[in-house]
């Protein structure tokens, strides 16, 4: 067993998968396409603003020979689906050079790797942008895709070409990896690059910062739930008091009605509405 830094941390994930050979092999296996980039950019953003939210890609690379852009996003937390669909669309819109041409020069693929839990508990999910006819047949017009990979839900039914990558990422979360399980040279490169004894002081700093940030978000979420429960209890108690007071007033009104008092007088004395008193007769 080899002690490693967990790939749940963005700084470690980018360190491992920004290696060109690793990136190319991962993309080829996950997308099933030929892909070869000269360099992998980390924390990529576009100079021209698109929309009102700043978008920054964890890992970004272009293969101009095959006319493809691939982004790999690491995610540890919620807003998993909508957030990266937005990122994907930004990468598409950035290519719109002029209003006469809506077809991007490069096909865009976004791969999102989730290292935390997900409510759907599925290993692989895909948004396929290609139009389908009413029989579900693809028209072959648009290749853009978003691939969501949740490493915690890999099982024997996960396609073999995905399984080694996702299993290695998932095993790293325990900060130990059995190297003998993974024979591919690119996976050995990943494991070697995240060895715990090779983590730099700067990388340790960003790991601690990310851990503290996630803990703060978790605490804020838990406090929000507790506050909601307290407010619910208070509202329930208040509702109970108000309901009890209303029933007491109704009982008094019934007694007044039996004594022959008019509805107008009872209305003034109890503050019940005319219709409510009428309903007690």
N, C-alpha and C positions, 0 to 999 in steps of 0.2 A: 504493500500500500504506500502511495506517495502522498505526502502532505501538500495541499495546494491552497491557493486563495480561491474563495468561492466566486463562481461566475455570476452570482446574483448581483455583484457590484459592477456598476457601469464601467468604472475605470479598468477593472480586470477583464471584463468582457471585451472592451475595445482593444485592450492590449493583445488579447489572444486572437481575435478575429480580424484585426487590421493588418495582419500579416498576409501579404498578397497571395501566396500559395494556398493558405488556409481559406481565405475569402473565396478565391476562385473555385476550390474544390467543394466548399459548402454550398455555394450558389448552384453549381452544376448538379449536385445531388438533390437539393431541395426543389429546384425549378425544372430539372431535366433538360437544360439547354447548355450549349457550349458558351462558355464565358471566360474571358481572359482580359483582365485590366492591368494597366501598368502601375497604378498606385491606388491606394485606398485612403480616402480622406476621413478624418474623424471630426465630429462636431461641425459638420458642414451646414452652412446657411447661405441663402441667396441675398445678394446685395440689393436687388429690387424687392421691395416689400409686397407681399401678396396676402391680402386679407388683413385682419386686425390682430392676429396672433403670431408671435415670433415662432418660426419653425427651425429646429436644429436637428439634423440627422446624426445619429450615433456613428454610423458607418455608411459611406457613400462611395460608389465607384461606377465608372462608365467603361463600357467596351464599345469603342467606336467601330471596330471591324464588324461586329455583329449588331451594332446600333441598338444597344441596350443600356439602360440605367438600372442599377440594383441598389436599394437601400436596405440595410439591416438595422433594425431597431431593437434595443434591449428594453424590456419593461418588467418592473417589479412593483405591481400595484394595480389599481383600478383604472377606469376609463380606457380600457384596453382596445376596444373595437373602434369607437368613434374617433378617438385621438389620432390613430395611425391611418385611418381612412382619410382624415383631414390632411395629414402629412403627405400621403400618396397623391392627393389631388393637387396640392401645392407644387409637387415635382412635375406634374402634368402641365399645370397652368404656366409654370415658369418657361416652358418651351414655346408658348404661343407668341411667336415673333411679331405677327401682324394680324389684323382682323380678316384678311383674305384666306388665311390658312389655319384651320382648326386641328389639322392632323399633326401631332408631335413628331419631330424627327426621330426621337428615340422611344422605344418601348420602355415603360416603367414597371418594375417589379418591386414590391415592398415586402420584406420578410420581417415579421415581428416575433421575437423569442420571449415568451413569458416564463419567468422563473418562480413566480408566486402562484397561488391557487386561483382557479377560475370557476365561476358558478356552473358553467356548462360542462366542465370536466371532459373535454374532448382534446385529443392530442393534436389534430390538424384541422384547421378550418380555412376556407378559401373564399375570397370575393373575386369572381371572374367577371370582368367588364364586357366580355363579348356578348353581343345580342344573340338571343335564341329565338327560333321560330316557335309556334304554338305547340310543337311536338317536343320541344326541349333540345332541338338540334342547334349547335353553334353555327353562326354565319361566317366565322373566320375573319371578321373585320377588325376586331380590337383585341390585342394580346395582353393588355395591362392586367395585372393581378396583385392582390394583397394576400399573403400567406401568413396565417397565424399559427404558431407552434407553441404548445403548452407542455413543457418538459415533464411536469409531474404526472401526466396521464399517458405516458408511453407504456404500451403493453405488447403482448405477442402479436397482436393484429396490426400494430403500427408498421407501415411499409419499411422493409429492411433497410432501404437506402437512407431513410430518415433516422432509424432507430439508434444507430451507433452515435450519431451526433447528439441527439436529444438525451440519450442515456448518459453520455459523458458529461454533458452540461448539468444534468440532474444530480449525478453522483458527486460532482464538484461542490454542490451545496452543503454537503457534510464536511467539506474541507479535506476529504481524502478520496483518492481514486486508485482503483486497482488497475495498473497499467496493462496487465496481461489480458484484460478484456478487450483491448482496442489495438488492432494490428495496423490500421491505416497510418501511413507516415504523417498525414496532415493532423490526425488526432494526436499522435505522439508529439507533434510540434506544439499543439495547443496545451497538452499536459505539461510539457517541459517549460513552456513560457509562463505558466501560472504557478510554478513551484513556489511554495511558501518562502523558501530561503532566497528567492530572487525578487521578492516584492520590495520595491524601493521605498524610502521614507516618504516621498511625495505621494506614492500610490497608497501607502498606509493612511496618510492624512485624509485623502479623498474617500477611502473606504469608511473611515470613522465618521467623516462628515455626512456621507450618504446614510450610514446606519443611524446616526442621530436624527437626521431629517425624517427617515421612515418611522423611527420611534415617536418623534414629535407628532407626525401625522396620525399614527395609531392612537396615541394618547388623546389627541384632539377629537378623534372619531369616538373613542370610548366615553370621553367627557360629554360629548354631544348626545350620545345615547342616554347617559345617566341623567343629564339635564332634561331630556325629553320625558323620561320616566317620571322624574320629580314633578314636572309641570303637569303631566297626565294625572298623577295622583292628586295634586292640588286642585286641578279642575274637577276631578271626580268628587272630591270631598265637598268642594263648593257647590257642585251640582246637587249633591245629596242634601246639603243644608237648604238650598233653595227649594228643592222638591218637597222636603219636610215642612218648610214654612208654608208652601202653597197648599199642601194637604191639610195643615192645621187651620188655615183660613177657610178652606172649603167646609171643614167640620163645623167651624163657628157659624159660617153662612147658613148651613143646613139648620142649625139650631135656631137662628134668627127667623128663617123662613117658617119653621114650625110654630113660632110665636106670633106669626102674622105680620112681621115687618116687611115693608115694601122693598122691592129690588133696588130702587134708587137710594134708599137709606143704607142698605147693606153694602151697596157699591161704595159709598163714601166711607163707611166704617172699616171695611176689609181691604179696600183698594183692588178687589177683584173686578174683572170686566163684567159688563151687563150680560154678555153672552155666556160667560163662565157661570155666573150665578143662575141664569135661566136654565142651564143644563143640569143644575142640581135639583130642580123641581121635579 
